[in-house]
Amino acid sequence: MFGFFIGTLCLIGLIKVVRSGRRQGFGFGPRRFYNRIFRKLDTSLNQEKEIVDAMAQLRQSVEALRDELRVSKGDLAVLLERDEVTEAELDALWERHESALAATKKAASQSFLRVHQTLDRVQRATLARMIARAGHRFGGPYRRASAH
């Protein structure tokens, strides 16, 4: 009998979460981070979708760069084990890095432009202040650069 009561409460909670509409989820992960920013910027649903899409595009590009670096690490280890290595082999390795980095830079620029175009002037100013203050929240006396 007690299990039916708990199950009913869980079902009611699930229905409330689904009906909540704008900010769904349980508040964990990147969406929670976005929701806090969206709340401070007072964004519309269309703006939120555009920003989330821009950040997803950037995240995919960064993951591709990270994957390339993992592959390159293995390739570098193979080259290091060899008795002789040519400069052409190293140049090919660096070229792959530069290509992946260029793609990530392009994605970062595109994402920045999408976010910039999506927000109005007041929202951009608010976001700029948030970015300028970022990192100071969790600072402490032992996290500052020493003045030795």
C-alpha positions in Angstrom: 0.0 0.0 0.0 2.8 2.4 0.9 4.5 1.6 -2.5 1.4 2.8 -4.4 1.5 6.1 -2.5 5.2 6.6 -3.3 4.6 5.7 -7.0 1.7 8.2 -7.2 3.9 10.9 -5.8 6.7 10.1 -8.3 4.2 10.2 -11.1 2.8 13.6 -10.0 6.4 14.9 -9.8 7.2 13.6 -13.3 4.1 15.3 -14.7 5.1 18.6 -13.1 8.6 18.3 -14.6 7.2 17.6 -18.0 4.6 20.4 -17.8 7.1 22.9 -16.5 7.8 23.9 -20.1 10.6 26.4 -20.4 13.3 25.0 -18.1 13.0 21.3 -17.9 15.3 18.9 -16.3 16.5 18.2 -12.8 19.1 20.9 -12.6 22.3 18.9 -13.3 24.9 19.2 -16.0 25.4 21.8 -18.7 21.7 22.7 -18.9 21.8 23.9 -15.3 24.7 26.1 -16.2 22.8 27.5 -19.2 19.6 28.0 -17.3 21.4 30.2 -14.7 22.9 32.3 -17.5 19.5 32.5 -19.4 17.8 33.5 -16.2 20.3 36.4 -15.7 20.0 37.5 -19.3 16.2 37.1 -19.5 16.4 35.3 -22.8 13.5 34.1 -24.9 13.0 30.5 -25.9 14.3 31.1 -29.4 17.4 32.9 -28.0 18.1 29.9 -25.7 17.7 27.4 -28.5 20.1 29.4 -30.7 22.7 29.7 -28.0 22.5 26.0 -27.0 22.9 25.1 -30.7 25.9 27.3 -31.0 27.6 25.9 -27.9 26.8 22.3 -29.1 28.5 23.1 -32.4 31.6 24.4 -30.6 31.6 21.4 -28.2 31.6 19.0 -31.2 34.6 20.8 -32.8 36.5 20.8 -29.5 35.8 17.1 -29.1 37.1 16.5 -32.6 40.3 18.4 -31.7 40.7 16.4 -28.6 40.3 13.1 -30.5 42.9 14.3 -33.0 45.3 15.1 -30.2 44.8 11.6 -28.7 45.6 10.0 -32.1 48.6 12.3 -32.5 49.9 11.3 -29.1 50.0 7.7 -30.2 51.6 8.6 -33.5 54.2 10.7 -31.6 55.0 7.7 -29.4 55.5 5.5 -32.5 57.8 8.1 -34.0 59.8 8.3 -30.8 60.4 4.6 -30.7 61.9 4.6 -34.2 65.6 4.8 -34.7 65.2 7.5 -37.4 62.5 10.1 -38.0 62.2 12.3 -41.0 61.2 15.9 -40.8 58.4 15.2 -43.3 56.8 12.8 -40.8 56.8 15.4 -38.1 55.5 18.1 -40.5 52.6 15.8 -41.4 51.8 15.4 -37.7 51.9 19.1 -37.1 49.8 19.7 -40.2 47.1 17.5 -38.8 47.2 19.5 -35.5 47.0 22.8 -37.4 44.1 21.6 -39.5 42.1 20.5 -36.4 43.0 23.7 -34.5 41.9 25.8 -37.5 38.6 24.0 -37.6 38.1 24.6 -33.9 39.0 28.3 -34.2 36.5 28.6 -37.1 33.7 26.9 -35.0 34.5 29.1 -32.0 34.2 32.2 -34.2 31.0 31.1 -35.7 29.6 30.3 -32.3 30.6 33.7 -31.0 29.0 35.4 -33.9 25.8 33.4 -33.5 25.5 34.3 -29.8 26.4 37.9 -30.5 23.7 38.2 -33.2 21.1 36.4 -31.0 21.4 38.7 -28.0 20.4 42.3 -27.8 22.7 45.1 -26.6 21.6 44.9 -22.9 21.9 41.1 -22.9 25.4 41.3 -24.5 26.5 43.9 -21.9 25.3 41.6 -19.1 27.0 38.6 -20.6 30.2 40.6 -21.0 30.2 41.6 -17.3 29.5 37.9 -16.4 32.5 36.8 -18.5 34.8 39.5 -17.1 33.9 38.4 -13.5 34.2 34.7 -14.3 36.9 32.9 -12.2 36.7 35.4 -9.3 33.9 33.5 -7.6 35.9 30.6 -6.4 39.2 32.4 -5.9 40.8 32.6 -2.5 44.0 33.7 -1.0 45.8 30.6 -2.1 44.6 30.7 -5.7 46.2 34.0 -6.6 49.5 34.4 -8.3 52.2 34.9 -5.8 54.1 38.1 -5.8 57.5 36.6 -5.2 
